[in-house]
Amino acid sequence: ITIYDQENFQGKRMEFTSACPNVSERSFDNVR
């Protein structure tokens, strides 16, 4: 799964290929 911290696929991007129960542990506070 790929997540972004701003709307419309903008800003910081992070891709997860394995389990990640809490994205805030990866310096991601805002997920849109």
N, C-alpha and C positions, 0 to 999 in steps of 0.2 A: 504494500500500500504506500502511496505517496501522499504526504500532507504538506500544506503550505500555511504560513502564519498570517497571510493577508488574503483578501477576497480576490476572485478572478485569477487564481493561480499565480499570485504575485508574492514577492518577498522570499523569506527563507524557506527552503524546500528540504524535506528529509524523506528518504525512502526506507521502508522497513521490509525486510525479507524474512523475518522471524518474529516470534512473539515479543510484544512490548506492552506490558500491562498498564504502564503509566508514561505517556509521552512527556509530561513535565519533568521527568527525570533526565530527559535528553535535551534540556534547555528550550523546550517548546511550551510556552505558557498559553498562547493563543492559537487555536487550530480552527480553521474555517473551511 
